[in-house]
Amino acid sequence: MKTVTERLRYDTLHFRFFILTLCLHTGALVDSSSLSSAMLSISYMAGDQAILPCSWKSHLGEAALPVCHVQWVTLSDTVFEQRGDEKWQAPEFEGRMRVPEEKLGSGNCSLIISDVQLGDTGRYDSFMVVDGKRSARTRVFIQGVRLLVGDHKSSQFHQPGEDMVLQLYTRHSVRVVFQARNDSAWSDLWMRGDNNSQRLEKHLLLEQLTVKRLKPSDEGIYKVLDQHGLAVSTVQLSVDAQARPDRRVQEKLEYVPTDVAAKSSCSALLTLAVLVLSFQTLQLL
């Protein structure tokens, strides 16, 4: 006959296997890096200004550093580094990354990414490089941040003859493609650098493209693509003589990245496991 301890161990192992199986089926296994250190997850839309939080005083104390030397790295490379007045950023982020210099000395080492792109999605870790004895330097981990960048989705309803303003959102949007209603083929509508035409006009200053004098044949899906072919924006257009003014534009603002939703599901399952195991323990004692 099994003892209470043996029974509890047996039930625990089987329940862990059950939870692990559910997590594998949902693709929600927490990566090992997130277990080794606390990591924030933040979400932005393409074209936004993203701020990746960082405060070095929480790790290095209140003592003032002779020179602030901050590094931000991804899993593959260093993307930003600043030591005093010297700055460096990776070519793909040229002109888009900075830290708040006026607040750096007081502890704020947050990374600010302007015009954030879909390809910027990933993990970013911040470090402070501290000078030690005999010019030796120590790199101190400060914060890990998971950046998630989402695309824009919206529906537009217009009457024939009206104009549609298509938001490009970012200067990195280079192409617009169109799929007509009840058609499976995609066609190029606009490329960055194209001259304005009678029906297409790129705003001189703003990232906007106007499609003029809409016709029923303009109904369909419009995708704004970046230089990597990723969809920055998707617009579903309906052209109807009965379209109401209050339904002209309906933007879908919700953004729940798939991996975050999956990990949330797994976290909920793990929490449930703890509760059930605690209940089993009380029953067996």
C-alpha positions in Angstrom: 0.0 0.0 0.0 1.4 3.4 -1.0 2.3 5.9 1.7 0.9 9.4 1.6 4.3 10.8 0.4 4.5 8.2 -2.4 1.0 8.9 -3.5 1.5 12.6 -3.5 4.7 12.3 -5.6 2.9 10.0 -8.0 0.0 12.4 -8.4 2.3 15.4 -8.8 4.3 13.8 -11.6 1.2 12.8 -13.5 -0.3 16.2 -13.1 2.9 17.9 -14.3 2.9 15.7 -17.4 -0.7 16.7 -18.1 0.1 20.4 -17.9 3.2 20.0 -20.0 1.2 18.2 -22.7 -1.4 21.0 -22.8 1.3 23.6 -23.0 3.0 21.8 -25.9 -0.3 21.5 -27.8 -0.9 25.3 -27.4 2.7 26.2 -28.3 2.9 28.0 -25.0 6.0 26.7 -23.3 7.8 29.5 -21.5 11.3 30.0 -23.0 14.2 29.3 -20.6 15.5 32.9 -20.8 12.3 34.2 -19.2 12.8 31.8 -16.3 16.3 33.1 -15.6 15.4 36.8 -15.4 12.3 38.9 -15.2 11.3 40.3 -18.5 8.8 42.9 -19.5 6.5 42.6 -22.5 5.3 45.7 -24.3 3.3 46.2 -27.5 3.3 48.9 -30.1 1.8 49.4 -33.5 4.0 49.9 -36.6 5.1 53.5 -37.0 4.7 54.3 -33.2 7.5 55.5 -30.9 8.4 52.6 -28.7 9.9 53.1 -25.2 11.8 50.1 -23.6 12.0 50.8 -19.9 15.3 50.7 -18.0 16.4 52.0 -14.6 20.0 51.3 -13.7 19.7 52.7 -10.1 17.6 49.7 -9.1 20.7 47.5 -9.7 23.6 49.8 -9.1 22.2 51.9 -6.2 22.2 55.7 -5.7 25.9 56.3 -6.3 26.6 58.6 -9.2 28.6 57.0 -12.1 31.6 58.9 -13.4 30.5 58.1 -16.9 27.2 56.5 -18.0 28.0 53.6 -20.3 24.8 51.9 -21.5 24.4 49.0 -23.9 21.2 47.5 -25.5 21.6 44.1 -27.1 19.4 41.6 -28.9 19.9 37.8 -28.9 22.2 38.2 -31.9 24.0 41.5 -31.6 24.5 44.9 -29.9 22.0 47.4 -31.4 22.8 50.5 -29.3 25.6 51.8 -27.1 26.4 55.1 -25.5 29.3 56.1 -23.3 29.3 59.7 -22.4 28.9 61.7 -25.6 30.0 58.7 -27.8 27.1 56.9 -29.4 26.6 53.9 -31.8 23.6 52.1 -33.2 23.2 49.2 -35.6 22.7 50.2 -39.3 19.1 48.9 -39.3 18.2 51.3 -36.5 20.2 54.3 -37.9 18.6 57.5 -36.7 15.8 55.6 -34.8 17.4 54.8 -31.5 18.3 57.0 -28.5 18.3 57.1 -24.7 17.1 60.2 -22.7 20.4 61.9 -22.2 19.0 64.5 -19.8 17.8 61.6 -17.5 20.5 59.1 -18.0 22.6 60.3 -15.0 19.6 60.1 -12.7 19.0 56.4 -13.6 16.8 56.4 -16.7 18.4 54.3 -19.4 15.3 53.5 -21.4 15.7 52.8 -25.1 13.5 55.0 -27.4 12.9 53.6 -30.8 11.3 56.0 -33.3 9.1 54.8 -36.2 9.1 51.2 -34.8 8.9 48.5 -37.5 7.5 45.0 -37.6 11.0 43.6 -37.9 12.0 45.3 -34.6 10.0 42.6 -32.7 12.2 40.6 -30.4 14.0 40.6 -27.1 16.2 43.5 -26.0 18.5 43.4 -22.9 20.1 46.4 -21.3 23.4 46.6 -19.5 25.4 49.2 -17.7 29.2 49.0 -18.1 30.9 49.9 -14.9 34.6 50.8 -14.7 36.5 48.8 -12.1 40.1 48.6 -10.8 43.0 48.8 -13.2 40.7 49.9 -16.1 38.7 46.6 -15.9 35.1 46.9 -16.9 32.1 44.9 -15.6 28.9 44.6 -17.6 25.8 44.6 -15.3 22.5 43.3 -16.5 19.7 45.8 -15.9 16.5 44.8 -17.8 15.1 42.4 -20.4 12.2 43.7 -22.6 10.2 41.7 -25.1 9.0 44.1 -27.8 6.0 43.2 -29.9 5.1 45.3 -33.0 1.6 44.8 -34.5 0.1 45.8 -37.9 -2.9 48.1 -38.4 -6.3 46.7 -39.5 -9.3 48.7 -40.4 -12.4 48.8 -42.6 -13.6 51.8 -44.7 -17.1 52.4 -46.0 -17.5 55.0 -48.8 -20.0 56.1 -51.4 -19.1 56.1 -55.1 -17.2 59.3 -56.1 -15.7 59.9 -52.6 -12.0 59.8 -51.8 -10.3 57.2 -49.6 -7.3 58.2 -47.5 -5.0 55.2 -47.0 -2.6 55.6 -44.1 1.0 54.4 -44.8 2.0 55.0 -41.1 5.7 55.0 -41.7 8.4 56.1 -44.2 9.4 52.4 -44.4 6.1 51.6 -46.2 7.2 51.1 -49.8 4.4 49.4 -51.6 0.6 49.1 -51.7 -1.1 46.0 -53.2 -4.8 45.5 -54.0 -7.0 42.4 -54.1 -10.4 43.1 -55.7 -13.6 41.7 -54.2 -14.2 38.1 -55.3 -10.7 37.8 -56.8 -7.7 35.9 -55.5 -5.1 37.8 -57.4 -3.0 40.7 -56.0 -1.9 43.6 -58.1 0.5 46.5 -57.4 -1.3 49.7 -56.8 1.5 52.0 -55.7 5.3 52.0 -55.1 7.2 54.6 -53.2 8.7 57.0 -55.6 5.8 56.8 -58.1 4.5 60.0 -59.5 1.0 61.1 -58.5 -1.7 60.2 -61.0 -5.3 61.4 -61.6 -6.5 58.8 -59.1 -3.6 58.3 -56.7 -1.9 61.1 -54.8 0.8 60.7 -52.1 0.7 63.5 -49.6 3.8 65.7 -49.8 4.6 65.7 -46.1 2.4 63.1 -44.4 2.5 59.3 -44.9 -0.9 59.2 -46.6 -2.0 57.9 -50.0 -5.4 59.2 -51.4 -7.4 57.1 -53.8 -9.7 59.5 -55.6 -13.2 59.2 -57.0 -13.9 55.7 -55.8 -15.8 53.2 -58.0 -17.5 49.9 -57.1 -14.6 48.1 -58.7 -12.3 49.6 -56.1 -13.9 47.4 -53.4 -11.5 44.9 -51.9 -8.5 44.6 -49.7 -5.6 47.1 -49.6 -2.3 46.1 -48.0 0.5 48.5 -47.1 3.9 46.6 -47.2 7.3 47.5 -45.8 10.6 46.8 -47.5 10.6 43.2 -46.2 7.2 42.5 -47.7 5.5 42.5 -44.2 2.0 44.0 -44.0 2.1 47.3 -42.0 -1.6 47.8 -42.6 -4.6 46.0 -44.1 -7.8 47.9 -45.1 -11.1 46.4 -46.2 -12.9 48.8 -48.5 -16.6 48.8 -49.2 -18.1 51.2 -51.8 -21.8 51.5 -51.4 -24.2 54.3 -52.3 -25.9 53.7 -48.9 -22.8 54.0 -46.8 -23.4 56.1 -43.7 -21.1 58.9 -42.7 -20.7 57.5 -39.2 -19.3 54.2 -40.6 -16.6 55.7 -42.9 -13.7 54.3 -41.0 -13.7 51.5 -38.4 -10.2 50.7 -37.1 -9.5 47.5 -35.2 -7.4 48.7 -32.3 -7.1 45.4 -30.5 -3.7 43.7 -30.8 -3.0 40.4 -29.0 0.2 38.7 -30.3 -0.2 35.0 -30.7 2.8 34.1 -28.6 1.6 36.3 -25.7 -1.9 34.8 -25.7 -0.4 31.3 -25.8 2.0 32.0 -22.9 -0.9 33.5 -20.9 -2.9 30.3 -21.4 0.0 28.2 -20.2 0.5 30.5 -17.2 -3.2 30.0 -16.3 -2.8 26.3 -16.5 0.3 26.3 -14.3 -1.6 28.4 -11.7 -4.4 25.9 -11.8 -1.9 23.1 -11.3 -0.6 24.7 -8.1 -4.1 25.1 -6.7 -5.0 21.5 -7.5 -1.8 20.1 -6.0 -2.3 22.2 -2.9 -5.9 20.8 -2.5 -4.6 17.3 -3.0 -2.0 17.8 -0.3 -4.6 18.9 2.2 -6.7 15.9 1.4 -3.9 13.5 1.9 -2.6 15.0 5.2 
